[in-house]
Amino acid sequence: MNPIELTACTLCPRACGVNREQGVRGACGETAQIRLARAALHFWEEPCISGTKGSGAVFFTGCQLRCVYCQNQPIAHGAVGKEVSLSRLVDIFFELEEQGANNINLVTPDHFIPQIAEAIKTAKSRGFSLPFVYNTGSYVTVEALRTLDGLIDSYLPDLKYLDPSHARDYSGAEDYPEVAKAALKEMFRQVGPVKLTQVQKEEEPMLLRGMVVRHLLLPGALDDAKQIVAYLYDTYGNDIYMSLMSQYTPGEAVEEHPLLRRHVRRKDYDALVDHAIALGVENAFIQEGSAADESFIPAFDYEGI
């Protein structure tokens, strides 16, 4: 493990510089001690990731963004989390493989990159063969991502905003657009165009390698969403998949943000999808009208930890 980033942590652009190795909590809310909230089969990711057997989702505690509308606030704010050793994390990978997982899905992992890199290397040295999916909010430095080069098979990043005012108001990170664009560029450099493969017991092809970029449409943010889709298509064409999400659900934490107090209007989401089609986007996942009424949030009850 490379201790440099954690003794004066600069894994994320907040660059808090604290010594997490000595038990100090960084901007992410976490020390160097790995904490998890859940490790279990997850069936609500994109079809090429979950399939019918499920994705082996490992939910890490803490987050450097802490968006006001976050659906995983108990873990993002550190209220839920159980300490695990690096060797235990490796064992969890193998246990999920035994349960039939299609892949290992590392959820909100950026603040534990050095430990994760070491765990993946250890698992692979023991013959682990499932692909690793890196599920991130994209507020992470290029230097940190380079630690994962050759270890991650597929990236599942968000591109939340191109409008700096939205990034400032909703995530306290006005620099998010430029940081995220640089992060996506590095992710794509590592994994290249999307490659799908047929997997035993799965009817549809599964993600073998590549990048699926998510965007959650927020109320009142259709113009920004259209710019995001245009940016992704202009930059990556159909070498990536987009995942256009309508599942935004207002919670108690958005009371100070009037636009976020309501659900996304169906006509706005339809307009976003139409915009993508008009641009020429061919590789995209979209959600049905009932998505916002469904629960995609698992119980953070330490299952599998």
N, C-alpha and C positions, 0 to 999 in steps of 0.2 A: 504494500500500500504506500502511496506517496503522501506523506504527512504534511507537505508544504501548504497545500490549499487549506487545510483544516487548522493549522497552527496560526495562520493569519488569513482567514477564509476569504477567498475571492471567487468562489464557484459561481455566484450570481452577480449581476451588475450592481447590486446594492453595495457590494464590496465592503462589508461591515468590518472585516479585518480582525475579528476576534479569534481567540485561541479556543476553538471548539474541542481540541484534544484535552484541554484542561477543564472541560465541563462548562464552559461559557456558552450560552445560547446565542446563535447568530440571528440574522434578520429572518431566517427561516423558522426560528423558534426552537431549533434543535442543537444539541451538542454533537460530538462525533459518534455518540452511541446510537446505533441503528434502532429505530422503533418502527413497529408495524402495527396496523389495525386489523388486517385481514389477509389471508392467503388462501384462496379457494377458486373453484371453477366459476367463471363469470360468463354470462350468456347474452349480455346486452351491448357488446361492442359491435363494430361493423361486421357484416356477415363473413367477410373473408378473414376475419380475426377470430371471432367466436366460433363460427360454424355451428354444428349441432352438438359437438362434444364439449365446447366451452374453452375459454381462454384461461390460462393459469394466472389469475390476477393477484399481484402482490402489492398491497396498498401501504405506502410509506407515510409515516406521520410527519407533519410539518409542511410548510410551503412558504416560498419567498414572495409570492404575489398576494395571496389572501384577498381575492376579489370579493367585493361586497355581496355579490349574488352567488357565491360559491355554494354548490350543492353538497360538498363534502366538508362543511365547516368544522364538524367535530374533530376531524383529523388534521385539517389544514391549520387550525388554531392550536393543535397539540393537546386537546382535551382527552383524546383517546389514543393510546399507543402503548405497546408492550415492548420492552427491551429484548433484543435478540443479538446473539453473537454472529460473527461472520460465518462461522461453521454451521450454525443453525440455519442461516439464510441459504446456504448451499444445500443443506438437507431438504429444505422446503421446496427448492427447485425439483429435486428428485421425487419428492412425495407428490407434487402436482403432476409430474410426468406419469407416475404410477396410476393416478386417478384418470388418466386419459386426456389431459390437456393438449390442445393443439399447439400451444406455445407458452412461453413465460412472458407475462405482461407486467412490466415494471411501471407502477402508477405513481405519479408525482415523485420522481426519484432524484431530481437534480442535486439536492443538497447532500446526497449520499453517494455521489459519483465515484469517489476513490474506493469506497468499500464495495460498491456494486461491481466495479471493474475487477477487483480482486476476487470476488465471489464467482463471477462468470469464468474467469481464468481457472479457478480451482475446480469448478464443476466440469468444465471441458476437459481438464486433465484427468478427470475420473470417468470420462466417456459420455458425458451428457450431450445429447444430440438435438433437443428441441430448439427451434429458433427463439431468439429474444426480441421482444417488442418493447420499445422505449416510449412511454406514454407521458408527454410533457406539456407544460403550459408555454414552453419556448422562451421563458425569461431566464436564460442561462448563457454563460459566456462561450464563445467559440473555443477558447483554450480548454475549458472544462470538457466540452464535447469531444475534443481530440483525444482525450483519455480513453474514450470508448471506441475509437477507430479499430475496426476489425473484430469487435466483440458483439455489436448490435446488428441484427439482421434487418429489422424494419423499424422505422420511426413513425410514431403516431402523435405528431405535434399539433397544438392549437396555433391558429393565427387569429388572435382575439380582436385586435384593433389595428387600423392604420391611422386612425384619428388620434393624435396625441392627447386631446382633451378628454376623450373617453378613457384612454389608458390612465390618465391622471385621476379622473374623478372616480373610476370604478376599481382601479387596482393600485393607485398610488405610485404609478410607474410611467411617467410621461415619456420616457425613452423606450417604452416597450416596442413600438413599431420598428425602429431601427435595429434594436437588439434581436427581435424575433426574426426579422428578415435575414440577418446575418447567421443566426442559429439554423434556420431552415436551409440556407445555402450550404452550410457545413454538413448537415445531416444528409442532404442529397448527394454531396460529394462522396460521402462514405458508402451509401447504399445504392445509388443510381436509380434507374427507372424501375417501376413496379414489375415484379415477376410473380405470377401466380402458378400454383402447382396443384395437381390432384392429390388428395390425401386419402388414405384408406378410411372407409366408413363415412366419408363426407361426399355429399352429392355435388356441391359447388366447389370450384377451385379455391384454395386457401392462399393467403399471402405468404410468399416465400421470402421475398426481399423487396425493399422499396419504401416509399413514404406515402402515408395517407394523412392529409392535412385537414384538421377539423376547424369549422367555424360555427359557433353558436350565435344565431341571429338574436340580437337583443331588441327590446321594444324601442322604437324611435331611432334605430341605427341602420336602417335599410341602405342609405346612401353609402355608409362606410362598408357595409357588407358587400355591396356591389363592387366597390373599389378593391376589396380583398379578393374577390373571385377574379376580377380582371387582372390584378397583380399576379396571382398564382398562375393563371392561364398564360399570361404574357411571358412569365419567367420559366415555367416548367412544362407548358403545354399539356399533353395527355401522358406525360411520363410519370405523373403522380396521380393519385386519386384524391378527390376532394370529398369531404363529408359535411354536408350542409344540414345543420341541426335546427330543429324548431322547438326543442323540448324545454326551453327556458321556463322556469317556474319561480315566481316571486316569493321571497321569504321575508322574515321579520327584519333582517339586516338592511333592507333596501328602503326603509321608510323615509330616509333623508334624500332619496333620489326618485322624484315623482314619476319619471319616465319608466322606471323599473318596477313600478307597483302593479303593472298589468301583464298579462300574457302577450305573446307575439300575435299580431293579427294574421289570420290565415292568408289574406290578400297580400300582405307584405312578404310572407314566406314564398308564396306562389310567384310573386314578382322576382324574387331572388333566383328561384329555380329557372324561370323563363329567361332571366338575364344570362345565366350560365349557359343555357342551351343556345341562345342567340350568339354568344361568343364563340361557340364551337366546342365547349366542354363535353367530352364523351365519357370520361371516367369519374363518376360521382355517385355518392350515396345520398339519398334524400329520405326524409321521415314522413310518415303518414300523419294525417290530421290529429290523431289521438295521442301523438307522442307526448305532448305536454301533460296529459292526464295520467300517463303511466309512470311508474317508479323505476328509474334506472339506478337507484342508489341502494347498494347492499347494506346489510346490517354490519356495522363495524364492531363485531363482538369477539374479536380475536380468533375466529375460526381458522384453523390450520396453522396457528402460531405456537 
